[in-house]
Amino acid sequence: MLISVIVCTYNRSAYLYRCLSLLAQNDYHGSWELMVINNNSTDDTAQVCERFATAYPNVNYHYHLETEQGLSHARNRGLREAHGDWYVFLDDDAYVAHDYLTNLEKHLHNADFDAFGGKITPLFEPHAPLWYSRWSMGFVSALDMGNEKHYFPHGKFPIGANMGLSRNAVKRVGMFNTTLGRNKNNLLAGEEKDIIYRIVDNGMTVAYLPDIEVQHVIPEHRTTDQFIARLGYGVGQSERLRTQANGAVAYCIRLCSEAVKWGATITIAAYYTITAQYQKGRILLLFRKNVTQGLLAK
């Protein structure tokens, strides 16, 4: 089997059925499976999954309940259960195009890479915030690195709403770090960055595939100042955990890079202020302040 699509979900039944049905309706007739990992949802996720299984009986579909709370635990359950040569992770509120799997298969046959990330276009509900810019795309898990396939540059990595790992890569570097990643209502992150860095450190490559695209739902509450502040703090916490696990030197290097990031943030914010785009600069400063606080927290 070539492709295992893994959708980890927690209390997003409102979006899940469309996510799954668009995959089921793809113009693809190759070998693939669809796996849903329910990470202790308390809404009607289980019922939505049953409805999907009934509506699409011809899909090679598997449902699993992962009782260990946390996104990394759910992703690792998906890795343990999957049968494919490639593991493709999609968020439960990510919507694929009709040719997603067909385009993906073309890349994966005789692939010259070991992991990949695809384009992610935000689908704002109801509209994009005033602060949205190329520098704040990451706040809404958006990714657009152009229309040509290329390798991710140093310091860049795919976003988990639309990324894939080869079976060989996972075999060599291991699974997701369960001390990182979201858990219920916290906004820890870093598990994607961690596993991609391990892949690169082992001499493997990571490709950006522009025609492997999803639309990613961004509800209004994810664009508020309160959410962006929590997101920044979670990123800072995750970076502290990730780098301290590699020793004091790694953590010190990360602190130095934070100072560099502050310089860049202030410069960009000043430009936006001068050009009457204050909101775009303000949100960058808010996010960076909270990243630093999380990075320094005990």
N, C-alpha and C positions, 0 to 999 in steps of 0.2 A: 504493500500500500504506500502511495506517495505522500498524501497530505492528511494530517490530523488537525482539524480546526477545533480549538479549545476556547470555550466561552465560560469564563468564571463570573458568577453573578451573586449579588447580595442586595436584596430589596429594591430591584429595579424592574419589577414585572411590567410596569407601564411601557417600557421600551423593549423588553426582551423578545416578545413574540415577533415584532417586526424584524428585529435583528436576525432571528433564526429563520424566519420565512423567506427573507431576501437571500439568505444563503441557500436555502432549499430550492429556490427558483432560479439559481444560477444556470447559465448556458454551458454546463460542463457535464461530461459523461465519463470522466476518468475515475480513478480509484481514490476515494476520499471518505473520511468519516467526520461526523459532527459530534462533539462532546460538550455537554453542559455540566459544570461543576457548581452545584448549589452550596454556597458557604453559609449554611444556617439562616437562610432568609426567613423573616417572620411575616412576610406578605403572602400573596397568592402565587409565588413563583412556581411552586410544585404543580399547581393546577394549570398554570400557563404552559408548562413543559408537557404535561399530559395532553393538553389540547393540541399542541404542536405535533406530538407523536401521532395522534389520531389523524390530523389533517395531512401529514406528509409521511405515509407509511413506507414509501420507497427509499427514504433517506436512511443511510447507515448511521443511525443516531443512538447515542448512549447518554444516560443521565446518571449522575453520581452525587451523593450528598457527602460533603466534606465537613465533619464536625469540628475540626481544629480551626478556630477562627483566625482569619487573616488571609489577605490576597496571595501572599507567597505560599502559604499552605495549600490554598486552592489550586494555584498554578502547578505546584509540585504534584498534587493528586492527578491533575490532568496529564502531566508527563509520565507518571507511573502507569496510567490506564491506557495511554495512546499507543497505537500500533503503527503509525506512519513513519516514513523516513524524514519528514519535516513536521515540526510542531508550529502551528500558526495560532497566535493569540489575538483574539478580538475582544474588545470591551462589549458588555451587554447592551450598551447604548450606541454601538457603532453600526452603521448601515453600509453594506457593500453594494457595488454596482453589479449589473447582470453578468459582466464578463470578468469579475474578480478572480474566480478560480481558474478560468481559462488562461488569463494573462499570467497568473501565478505559475501554472504548470509549465508554460513556455520558459520561464526563468529558472525553474527548479530542475529541469532536465539538463544534465551536464553543467550544473551550477558552478560558477567560479568564485563562490563565496560560501561562508559557513553560517551566516545569520543575515537577516535583512530587516529593514524597516520600510514601510510604505507611506505614501502621502496621507495626511489626515487633515480634512477640511472641517472647521467647526460649523455646526448647525445650531445657531443661537436661537433660544426661545426667550423673548420674541424677536430680539434684534441684537446686533453687536453693541457692546458698551462703548462709550465715548473714548475710553482709555485703550482700546484695542489697537495694536500696532505690530510691526514685524518683530519688535523686541519683547513683546509680551505674549507672543503666540504660545509659548510653553505653559503659560498660566492656564490655558484651556486645552492643553494636550494637542495643540495643532502642530503640524509639521509640513513644510513645503520647502524643499531644497532644489527646486527647478524641475525641468522636464526631461532631463537626461539621467540615465543610470550612472551611478558612480559609487565609490567607496566612501563611507563616512570618514570625515577628517578627524584627526586627533582631538579628543575632548568632546566629540559629538556622539550621540547614540540614538537608536530607535526609541519610539514611545510605545508602551505596551498596549495601547488601543489598537495597534496594527503592526505587529512584528512577528518574525518567525525565527526559529532556531533549528538547525539540523540535528538529527539524532546523534550524529558523530560528535558534534560540538558539546552537547549535553553530557555525553558519555565521558568526554575528556575533562570538562571543567566542573561537572556536578550541577545540582539543581539551584533554585532560587534561595537566597539567604533569608531564612524565616525571621531573623531579627529586624529585617527591613520590610517595607511595604505597608499598605494600609490595613487597618484592623478595625472593623466596625466604623466608628465615627472619627478615628484619628486620621491625620493626613500625612503620615509617614510616607516616604518614597524611597528611591535609591536602589530597589531590588533589580530593576531593569539595567540601570547603569552598572551595577555591580557585576551582573552576569556577563554583560557585553564587554566590560573591561577585562574580565577573566578570559573571555574568548580571544580578545586581541592580544593579551599577554601571553597566550599560548600559541601565537603565531598564525592565528586564523583571521579571516577577513569578514567585514560586515558591509553589505551593499544597501544603497538607497534605491528603491524601485518606484519610480514616479507613477507608473500605470497600475500599481497595486494600491488603490485609493479607497478610503472610507469617508463617510460623513459621520461626525461625532457630535452627538446631541450635547449642548451646553445650556442647561436651564438657567433661569435668571439668578437663582440664589448662588450659583457658582461664579457670578461676576461681581458680587458685592465686595466692598472693602473688607468686611469681616472674614469672608471666605478667603480672599487673597492673602490676608494677614496670617490666617491659620495655615494656609498652604505654604507660605514662605517659612513659617516656623517649623513646619513638618519637614520641609526640605533641609533646613539647617540641622535639625535633630538627626535626620537620616545621614547627612554628610558627616556629622560628628561620629556616629556609630560606625559608619563604613570605614572612615579613615583611622579612627582610633584602634579598630580591630587589626589594622596593618602596622600599628606601632606609633610611637610618639613623633617620629620624623614625618610620617605621612600626614598626621594631623597638623603639624606645624606648617607643612607645605600647603595644606588646604587653607589654613588661616592666612597665609601670605597671598594665596590666590584670591581670597575674599577681599583683601585690600585692593587688589588690582580690579576686581569686579566693581568695587565701590567707585573707583576712579572712572571707569567706563560708564557706570550708571549716572553719576553726577554730570558727566559731559553730555550724555544723551538727554538727560532731563533738562539741562540748561538750554540745549538746542530747541527742545519742544516748548519751553517757556518763551524763548525769544520769538519763536514762530507761531505764537498764540495757540499752542496745542498743549496747554497746561495739564489736562487730565492724563495724557499719555506719559508725561514725565512723572507726575505725582504717583501713579500706580507703580512705576518702576522703583521709586524710592521707598514706598511702603513695603513692597515685596522684599527688597534688599535688606531693609532694616530688620525685618522679621527673620530672614534667613540668618543674619548675623547673630541675632538673639538665640535662635535655636542651636546654632553652631557653638556658641559659648556656654549654653546651659549645662548644668550638672545633672 
